[in-house]
Amino acid sequence: MIKTFRNAALGALILAAGPALTEEITIEAVMVPQEQMRLDFEDGSNHFVLMVRREGTAGGSGILDGAEVTEHGWHDIQPGTGGDPRGYLTFDTDEGLVYVQFRVRAVFVPDEAGGMRLLDNGYWEVVGATGAHEGLQGAGTLHITPAPAPAAAPDRLFRLDGELVAG
């Protein structure tokens, strides 16, 4: 009897809380290097590690549209072979901060001109939030490409697709 009452009360509480607000997002931001440190391996491998802080403005759909974005990244790259970029993106909106962790696998593939091109694909997830975004959760895919012209060569376009769920 007590167990039945407890389960009924718990069910009523869950229904009273209402459904979580889920939002599909697509965000793009041209990220411009602000600070960089680079470690070049001197063993003939061309292997390098780039520690970078980039900044940009998010555009697209969802609550992150218009946010100022900062990347704190660690890009471990072996040109012609592959790499493992990872780090954090901080989205600064008028209503608070959203912290996103990302991991990417970089794969070099042949291009039509006989050279190599880079496929930078991975995933992201919300790992923290403040203000009106407190309790926010979400995840999705991340694609990094060279930024389109007229952007400078080191600029990168970050594209995030996925879902956010309000806490």
C-alpha positions as CSV (number, residue, x, y, z in Angstrom):
1,M,0.0,0.0,0.0
2,I,2.7,2.5,0.9
3,K,4.8,1.4,-2.1
4,T,1.7,2.0,-4.4
5,F,1.1,5.5,-2.8
6,R,4.8,6.4,-3.2
7,N,4.8,5.3,-6.9
8,A,1.6,7.3,-7.6
9,A,3.0,10.4,-5.9
10,L,6.3,10.1,-7.9
11,G,4.4,9.7,-11.1
12,A,2.3,12.8,-10.4
13,L,5.4,14.7,-9.6
14,I,7.0,13.7,-12.9
15,L,3.8,14.7,-14.8
16,A,3.6,18.0,-13.0
17,A,7.2,18.8,-14.0
18,G,6.0,18.7,-17.6
19,P,8.0,17.6,-20.7
20,A,11.5,18.8,-21.2
21,L,12.0,21.4,-23.8
22,T,14.0,19.9,-26.7
23,E,15.4,22.1,-29.4
24,E,17.3,21.0,-32.5
25,I,20.1,23.4,-33.3
26,T,22.5,24.2,-36.2
27,I,25.2,26.6,-35.3
28,E,28.1,27.9,-37.4
29,A,30.9,30.2,-36.2
30,V,34.0,31.4,-38.0
31,M,36.7,31.0,-35.3
32,V,39.6,33.4,-35.5
33,P,42.9,32.6,-33.6
34,Q,43.7,35.0,-30.8
35,E,46.5,33.1,-29.1
36,Q,48.5,30.0,-30.2
37,M,51.3,27.9,-28.9
38,R,52.7,25.2,-31.1
39,L,55.0,22.3,-30.4
40,D,56.7,20.9,-33.5
41,F,58.2,17.5,-33.3
42,E,61.8,17.7,-34.6
43,D,61.9,14.0,-35.7
44,G,61.0,14.5,-39.4
45,S,57.4,13.4,-38.9
46,N,55.8,16.9,-39.3
47,H,53.8,15.9,-36.2
48,F,52.7,19.0,-34.2
49,V,50.5,20.0,-31.3
50,L,48.6,23.3,-31.5
51,M,47.2,24.8,-28.4
52,V,44.8,27.6,-29.5
53,R,42.3,30.1,-28.2
54,R,39.9,31.2,-31.0
55,E,37.0,33.5,-30.9
56,G,33.9,34.0,-33.1
57,T,30.2,34.7,-33.1
58,A,27.6,31.9,-33.4
59,G,25.0,32.1,-36.1
60,G,22.2,29.7,-37.0
61,S,19.2,28.3,-35.1
62,G,18.5,27.8,-31.4
63,I,19.4,29.5,-28.2
64,L,23.1,29.7,-29.0
65,D,22.4,31.9,-32.1
66,G,24.2,35.2,-31.6
67,A,26.4,34.0,-28.8
68,E,30.0,35.0,-28.6
69,V,32.1,31.8,-28.8
70,T,35.6,31.0,-27.4
71,E,37.5,27.8,-28.2
72,H,40.2,26.5,-25.9
73,G,41.6,23.7,-28.1
74,W,44.3,21.1,-28.2
75,H,44.9,19.9,-31.8
76,D,47.3,16.9,-32.0
77,I,48.0,16.6,-35.7
78,Q,50.2,14.3,-37.9
79,P,49.9,15.8,-41.4
80,G,49.0,13.2,-44.0
81,T,48.0,10.7,-41.4
82,G,45.5,12.0,-38.9
83,G,44.9,13.9,-35.8
84,D,42.9,14.3,-32.6
85,P,41.5,17.8,-32.0
86,R,39.7,18.3,-28.7
87,G,38.8,21.1,-26.3
88,Y,36.0,23.3,-25.0
89,L,33.7,25.9,-26.6
90,T,32.3,28.6,-24.3
91,F,29.1,30.2,-25.6
92,D,28.4,33.5,-23.9
93,T,24.8,34.6,-24.4
94,D,22.9,37.5,-22.8
95,E,21.3,34.9,-20.4
96,G,24.4,33.0,-19.3
97,L,27.2,30.7,-20.3
98,V,27.1,27.3,-22.0
99,Y,30.2,25.1,-21.8
100,V,30.6,22.5,-24.6
101,Q,33.3,19.8,-24.7
102,F,34.3,18.5,-28.2
103,R,36.3,15.7,-29.7
104,V,37.2,15.4,-33.3
105,R,39.0,12.8,-35.4
106,A,41.0,14.3,-38.3
107,V,41.5,12.1,-41.3
108,F,43.6,13.0,-44.4
109,V,42.2,11.8,-47.7
110,P,43.4,12.3,-51.3
111,D,41.9,15.3,-53.2
112,E,41.2,15.6,-56.9
113,A,44.4,17.6,-57.5
114,G,46.6,14.7,-56.2
115,G,47.2,16.4,-52.8
116,M,45.5,15.7,-49.5
117,R,42.4,17.2,-47.9
118,L,41.4,17.0,-44.3
119,L,38.1,15.6,-42.9
120,D,37.6,17.0,-39.4
121,N,34.5,15.3,-37.9
122,G,33.5,14.6,-34.3
123,Y,31.0,15.2,-31.5
124,W,30.1,17.7,-28.8
125,E,28.2,17.7,-25.6
126,V,27.1,20.3,-23.1
127,V,29.2,19.9,-19.9
128,G,28.0,22.9,-17.9
129,A,25.9,26.0,-18.0
130,T,25.1,29.2,-15.9
131,G,22.2,31.6,-15.5
132,A,19.1,30.9,-17.5
133,H,20.9,27.9,-19.2
134,E,21.6,26.1,-15.9
135,G,20.7,22.4,-16.2
136,L,21.0,22.5,-20.0
137,Q,22.0,19.3,-21.6
138,G,22.7,18.3,-25.2
139,A,25.0,16.7,-27.7
140,G,25.5,16.4,-31.4
141,T,28.0,16.4,-34.3
142,L,30.8,18.8,-35.0
143,H,32.5,19.5,-38.3
144,I,35.6,21.8,-38.6
145,T,36.6,23.1,-42.1
146,P,38.7,26.0,-43.3
147,A,36.7,29.2,-43.1
148,P,35.3,30.4,-46.5
149,A,36.8,33.4,-48.2
150,P,37.5,36.2,-47.4
151,A,38.6,34.7,-44.0
152,A,42.3,34.3,-43.3
153,A,44.0,30.9,-43.7
154,P,44.2,30.0,-40.0
155,D,40.5,30.7,-39.5
156,R,38.2,27.7,-39.1
157,L,34.5,27.2,-39.5
158,F,32.9,25.2,-36.7
159,R,29.5,23.7,-37.4
160,L,27.5,22.1,-34.6
161,D,24.3,20.1,-35.3
162,G,22.4,18.4,-32.5
163,E,19.9,18.8,-29.8
164,L,19.7,20.9,-26.6
165,V,17.3,19.9,-23.7
166,A,16.4,22.5,-21.1
167,G,16.9,21.3,-17.5
